[in-house]
Each structure stands twice: as C-alpha cells, then as structure tokens.
Amino acid sequence: MAIKKKYLKTRNICKVTFRLSAEVAKTASSVNLVGNFNDWNLSAHPMKKLKSGEHTITLDLEPGKDYQFRYVIDSVRWENDWHADKYLPCQEFGTDNSVICL
C-alpha cells in the first residue's frame, strides 16, 4: 500500500493517489475507498483493479485538512492503510481509522 500526494501550484488542490496492495486485496472482486471526504459512503469511490492485483484511485482533496479513511473489500472487510500519516480511534466500532494529513 502506498499513498502519493501531489500538490497543484495552479489550484488549491492536492491529488492523492491511494493504492491497496494485491497482497491485502487478495481475491477481492471490489474495493472501495471510504472516509470523511465522502461521508463514509460505501459506493462513492470504487477503486480500479490493476493487472498486478493492486487497487488504486486518485482523489482531489483540499490541502490543510486531515482526512480519515479506510478500504472496504467486497463490502464486508475493512482495512487500514499502514502507510497512513497517523491513526485515530473510531470509538463507535472499537477500531482505528487511517488518517492522511494534507
């Protein structure tokens, strides 16, 4: 898994590429990126499966904010990104959320 950040000079946007490894995704038929940037909507950001088995998506996010997120595999299994900038507890579910700081 890896996260790439590309700050645009011409607009107040950071292009963030999220990538879930083939090892973590395994035989997943679908992976979705969910977070506070999409109100934790399970279908708002489906990730593209690459030939390598990795899943990826690029979002335009506003700099100067922290965004909590997780990956949802096959609509049932929630995974963190171990390359996140930090983690915050999600008291509602007793787990941690990945956080990207822009």
N, CA, C and O of each residue as an XYZ file, in Angstrom:
408
protein
N       0.845     -1.177      0.000
C       0.000      0.000      0.000
C       0.884      1.232      0.000
O       1.966      1.247      0.588
N       0.415      2.227     -0.650
C       1.169      3.469     -0.687
C       0.219      4.620     -0.968
O      -0.823      4.455     -1.602
N       0.601      5.767     -0.488
C      -0.182      6.979     -0.731
C       0.758      8.000     -1.350
O       1.845      8.256     -0.831
N       0.324      8.586     -2.477
C       1.105      9.639     -3.116
C       0.321     10.937     -3.027
O      -0.891     10.963     -3.242
N       1.029     12.016     -2.706
C       0.414     13.344     -2.633
C       1.088     14.246     -3.663
O       2.315     14.329     -3.719
N       0.282     14.916     -4.472
C       0.815     15.860     -5.450
C       0.042     17.169     -5.321
O      -1.126     17.258     -5.700
N       0.713     18.175     -4.783
C       0.098     19.489     -4.594
C       0.169     20.273     -5.895
O       1.243     20.412     -6.481
N      -0.967     20.785     -6.348
C      -1.004     21.564     -7.578
C      -0.673     23.016     -7.283
O      -1.156     23.583     -6.302
N       0.144     23.612     -8.125
C       0.530     25.013     -7.949
C      -0.546     25.961     -8.463
O      -0.668     27.091     -7.990
N      -1.329     25.490     -9.438
C      -2.306     26.366    -10.080
C      -3.656     26.383     -9.374
O      -4.452     27.297     -9.588
N      -3.924     25.386     -8.538
C      -5.198     25.322     -7.811
C      -4.916     24.860     -6.380
O      -3.894     24.227     -6.113
N      -5.812     25.178     -5.484
C      -5.680     24.779     -4.087
C      -6.190     23.343     -3.919
O      -7.176     23.088     -3.228
N      -5.486     22.419     -4.574
C      -5.891     21.012     -4.589
C      -4.659     20.142     -4.394
O      -3.564     20.483     -4.842
N      -4.850     19.032     -3.731
C      -3.815     18.000     -3.656
C      -4.394     16.748     -4.294
O      -5.438     16.251     -3.870
N      -3.714     16.241     -5.311
C      -4.122     14.979     -5.928
C      -3.510     13.862     -5.088
O      -2.289     13.731     -4.994
N      -4.385     13.059     -4.477
C      -3.930     11.990     -3.600
C      -4.264     10.657     -4.248
O      -5.423     10.371     -4.548
N      -3.241      9.849     -4.459
C      -3.430      8.520     -5.030
C      -3.311      7.491     -3.908
O      -2.284      7.384     -3.238
N      -4.382      6.750     -3.731
C      -4.433      5.679     -2.748
C      -4.202      4.368     -3.496
O      -4.726      4.178     -4.594
N      -3.422      3.466     -2.906
C      -3.134      2.192     -3.552
C      -3.163      1.081     -2.504
O      -2.464      1.138     -1.492
N      -3.979      0.082     -2.772
C      -4.081     -1.080     -1.895
C      -3.363     -2.230     -2.571
O      -3.649     -2.551     -3.724
N      -2.436     -2.851     -1.867
C      -1.612     -3.904     -2.469
C      -2.430     -5.137     -2.826
O      -3.491     -5.386     -2.254
N      -1.915     -5.900     -3.781
C      -2.553     -7.155     -4.188
C      -2.560     -8.140     -3.032
O      -3.489     -8.934     -2.892
N      -1.525     -8.089     -2.205
C      -1.436     -8.994     -1.053
C      -2.593     -8.781     -0.085
O      -3.156     -9.746      0.431
N      -2.949     -7.525      0.164
C      -4.042     -7.219      1.080
C      -5.391     -7.460      0.403
O      -6.315     -7.995      1.017
N      -5.495     -7.063     -0.858
C      -6.763     -7.217     -1.583
C      -7.059     -8.680     -1.893
O      -8.220     -9.080     -1.985
N      -5.995     -9.483     -2.054
C      -6.101    -10.913     -2.379
C      -7.044    -11.127     -3.550
O      -6.791    -10.603     -4.635
N      -8.101    -11.865     -3.373
C      -9.016    -12.193     -4.474
C     -10.256    -11.304     -4.459
O     -11.329    -11.729     -4.889
N     -10.121    -10.106     -3.982
C     -11.275     -9.194     -3.876
C     -11.894     -8.927     -5.237
O     -11.195     -8.719     -6.228
N     -13.199     -8.936     -5.264
C     -13.882     -8.557     -6.504
C     -14.152     -7.055     -6.525
O     -14.352     -6.477     -7.594
N     -14.159     -6.412     -5.342
C     -14.338     -4.959     -5.295
C     -13.633     -4.393     -4.071
O     -13.573     -5.018     -3.012
N     -13.103     -3.190     -4.252
C     -12.508     -2.429     -3.154
C     -13.001     -0.995     -3.297
O     -12.949     -0.420     -4.384
N     -13.475     -0.425     -2.208
C     -13.947      0.958     -2.197
C     -13.183      1.744     -1.148
O     -12.847      1.231     -0.080
N     -12.916      2.999     -1.474
C     -12.287      3.916     -0.535
C     -13.391      4.703      0.148
O     -14.209      5.338     -0.518
N     -13.418      4.664      1.469
C     -14.431      5.401      2.221
C     -13.735      6.285      3.245
O     -12.642      5.971      3.716
N     -14.385      7.394      3.580
C     -13.791      8.283      4.564
C     -14.669      9.483      4.813
O     -15.775      9.593      4.284
N     -14.146     10.395      5.644
C     -14.944     11.578      5.959
C     -15.061     12.523      4.768
O     -15.878     13.443      4.801
N     -14.266     12.323      3.717
C     -14.380     13.130      2.498
C     -15.581     12.717      1.653
O     -15.975     13.461      0.755
N     -16.177     11.545      1.916
C     -17.374     11.116      1.182
C     -18.470     10.612      2.120
O     -19.317      9.808      1.731
N     -18.437     11.100      3.367
C     -19.422     10.725      4.387
C     -19.497      9.217      4.592
O     -20.563      8.682      4.897
N     -18.362      8.526      4.424
C     -18.249      7.085      4.645
C     -19.204      6.292      3.738
O     -19.703      5.228      4.106
N     -19.435      6.842      2.554
C     -20.320      6.209      1.572
C     -19.608      5.004      0.954
O     -18.547      5.148      0.346
N     -20.195      3.820      1.111
C     -19.559      2.577      0.671
C     -19.440      2.441     -0.846
O     -18.680      1.598     -1.322
N     -20.162      3.236     -1.606
C     -20.103      3.078     -3.063
C     -19.612      4.326     -3.801
O     -19.553      4.322     -5.030
N     -19.262      5.380     -3.085
C     -18.897      6.647     -3.724
C     -17.570      6.588     -4.484
O     -17.417      7.252     -5.509
N     -16.612      5.800     -3.992
C     -15.287      5.787     -4.609
C     -14.774      4.358     -4.820
O     -13.914      3.887     -4.076
N     -15.307      3.673     -5.839
C     -14.775      2.346     -6.156
C     -13.350      2.477     -6.708
O     -13.053      3.393     -7.475
N     -12.497      1.569     -6.314
C     -11.110      1.597     -6.757
C     -10.947      0.727     -8.000
O     -11.653     -0.266     -8.179
N     -10.005      1.119     -8.850
C      -9.733      0.386    -10.076
C      -8.739     -0.726     -9.787
O      -7.705     -0.508     -9.155
N      -9.070     -1.933    -10.264
C      -8.159     -3.068    -10.094
C      -7.168     -3.075    -11.251
O      -7.555     -3.047    -12.420
N      -5.888     -3.113    -10.905
C      -4.832     -3.154    -11.908
C      -4.481     -4.600    -12.241
O      -4.843     -5.512    -11.498
N      -3.783     -4.813    -13.345
C      -3.373     -6.169    -13.733
C      -2.518     -6.828    -12.660
O      -2.504     -8.052    -12.533
N      -1.805     -6.013    -11.890
C      -0.940     -6.520    -10.814
C      -1.742     -7.048     -9.628
O      -1.190     -7.698     -8.741
N      -3.059     -6.764     -9.615
C      -3.900     -7.152     -8.487
C      -4.066     -6.040     -7.470
O      -4.873     -6.154     -6.548
N      -3.304     -4.961     -7.632
C      -3.454     -3.801     -6.760
C      -4.731     -3.055     -7.144
O      -5.247     -3.200     -8.252
N      -5.223     -2.255     -6.202
C      -6.375     -1.390     -6.457
C      -5.935      0.039     -6.213
O      -5.177      0.311     -5.283
N      -6.418      0.967     -7.060
C      -5.975      2.346     -6.947
C      -7.105      3.322     -7.272
O      -8.054      3.000     -7.987
N      -6.964      4.524     -6.718
C      -7.877      5.630     -7.023
C      -7.148      6.926     -6.683
O      -6.352      6.978     -5.745
N      -7.434      7.971     -7.462
C      -6.869      9.294     -7.199
C      -8.013     10.268     -6.940
O      -8.968     10.344     -7.713
N      -7.902     11.009     -5.842
C      -8.916     11.999     -5.472
C      -8.278     13.374     -5.382
O      -7.100     13.506     -5.050
N      -9.076     14.402     -5.684
C      -8.673     15.792     -5.462
C      -9.182     16.199     -4.088
O     -10.391     16.263     -3.864
N      -8.263     16.475     -3.167
C      -8.641     16.854     -1.811
C      -8.064     18.231     -1.476
O      -7.033     18.641     -2.010
N      -8.748     18.920     -0.590
C      -8.337     20.262     -0.188
C      -7.186     20.185      0.810
O      -7.298     19.496      1.824
N      -6.081     20.879      0.542
C      -4.956     20.902      1.484
C      -5.328     21.597      2.795
O      -6.307     22.340      2.863
N      -4.533     21.343      3.826
C      -4.732     21.987      5.114
C      -5.702     21.257      6.012
O      -6.096     21.781      7.053
N      -6.096     20.048      5.625
C      -7.039     19.265      6.412
C      -6.494     17.860      6.638
O      -5.610     17.393      5.920
N      -7.040     17.202      7.647
C      -6.778     15.785      7.880
C      -8.014     15.012      7.447
O      -9.140     15.424      7.729
N      -7.806     13.896      6.764
C      -8.914     13.071      6.277
C      -8.782     11.658      6.828
O      -7.745     11.013      6.670
N      -9.843     11.182      7.478
C      -9.883      9.800      7.951
C     -10.431      8.923      6.834
O     -11.325      9.334      6.095
N      -9.893      7.718      6.716
C     -10.340      6.826      5.656
C     -10.024      5.370      5.982
O      -9.241      5.069      6.883
N     -10.656      4.479      5.222
C     -10.377      3.041      5.267
C     -10.737      2.444      3.909
O     -11.443      3.066      3.114
N     -10.253      1.250      3.656
C     -10.614      0.499      2.458
C     -11.662     -0.533      2.838
O     -11.562     -1.163      3.891
N     -12.673     -0.712      1.983
C     -13.698     -1.726      2.214
C     -13.597     -2.746      1.084
O     -13.800     -2.426     -0.087
N     -13.281     -3.968      1.461
C     -13.063     -5.045      0.491
C     -14.312     -5.914      0.436
O     -14.781     -6.422      1.455
N     -14.843     -6.075     -0.781
C     -16.039     -6.889     -1.024
C     -17.198     -6.519     -0.099
O     -17.985     -7.378      0.300
N     -17.291     -5.247      0.232
C     -18.391     -4.687      1.044
C     -18.463     -5.220      2.470
O     -19.424     -4.917      3.178
N     -17.484     -6.001      2.914
C     -17.559     -6.572      4.257
C     -16.291     -6.408      5.093
O     -16.378     -6.276      6.314
N     -15.135     -6.415      4.473
C     -13.883     -6.386      5.233
C     -13.271     -4.987      5.161
O     -13.008     -4.468      4.076
N     -13.049     -4.387      6.329
C     -12.484     -3.046      6.428
C     -10.988     -3.149      6.727
O     -10.576     -3.884      7.625
N     -10.180     -2.406      5.968
C      -8.725     -2.429      6.143
C      -8.187     -1.021      6.276
O      -8.689     -0.088      5.649
N      -7.156     -0.872      7.102
C      -6.430      0.384      7.210
C      -5.305      0.417      6.194
O      -4.945     -0.607      5.614
N      -4.768      1.577      5.992
C      -3.578      1.744      5.164
C      -2.406      1.950      6.112
O      -2.351      2.947      6.831
N      -1.486      1.024      6.113
C      -0.381      1.071      7.076
C       0.686      2.081      6.666
O       1.706      2.215      7.343
N       0.458      2.793      5.562
C       1.328      3.889      5.163
C       0.665      5.243      5.433
O       1.131      6.273      4.946
N      -0.410      5.238      6.200
C      -1.109      6.481      6.539
C      -0.204      7.369      7.389
O       0.763      6.904      7.993
N      -0.540      8.650      7.421
C       0.249      9.601      8.213
C       0.074      9.371      9.717
O       1.000      9.581     10.501
N      -1.124      8.939     10.102
C      -1.390      8.624     11.508
C      -2.699      7.842     11.583
O      -3.328      7.569     10.561
N      -3.099      7.488     12.790
C      -4.324      6.721     13.026
C      -5.090      7.356     14.168
O      -4.503      7.860     15.124
N      -6.406      7.325     14.057
C      -7.264      7.843     15.122
C      -8.262      6.772     15.511
O      -8.766      6.051     14.650
N      -8.555      6.658     16.810
C      -9.533      5.655     17.229
C     -10.943      5.996     16.749
O     -11.361      7.154     16.751
N     -11.645      4.971     16.347
C     -13.058      5.089     15.974
C     -13.837      4.413     17.093
O     -14.025      3.197     17.084
N     -14.284      5.207     18.050
C     -14.912      4.653     19.245
C     -16.204      3.912     18.930
O     -16.576      2.977     19.638
N     -16.881      4.324     17.878
C     -18.148      3.687     17.513
C     -17.963      2.211     17.192
O     -18.828      1.394     17.508
N     -16.828      1.860     16.560
C     -16.604      0.475     16.152
C     -15.433     -0.184     16.875
O     -15.146     -1.356     16.634
N     -14.756      0.546     17.753
C     -13.660     -0.026     18.521
C     -12.430     -0.343     17.681
O     -11.673     -1.256     18.012
N     -12.226      0.397     16.605
C     -11.065      0.191     15.740
C     -10.363      1.529     15.532
O     -10.737      2.538     16.129
N      -9.356      1.525     14.690
C      -8.677      2.759     14.304
C      -9.004      3.080     12.862
O      -9.277      2.182     12.065
N      -8.977      4.364     12.523
C      -9.086      4.811     11.137
C      -7.740      5.317     10.682
O      -6.995      5.897     11.472
N      -7.417      5.108      9.423
C      -6.232      5.697      8.823
C      -6.498      7.182      8.625
O      -7.638      7.597      8.417
N      -5.428      7.984      8.690
C      -5.554      9.434      8.503
C      -4.472      9.890      7.551
O      -3.310      9.503      7.680
N      -4.863     10.726      6.580
C      -3.909     11.397      5.708
C      -3.959     12.883      6.031
O      -5.036     13.474      6.109
N      -2.797     13.477      6.217
C      -2.686     14.895      6.577
C      -2.192     15.671      5.361
O      -1.123     15.386      4.821
N      -2.975     16.643      4.943
C      -2.591     17.437      3.767
C      -2.277     18.869      4.146
O      -1.936     19.676      3.281
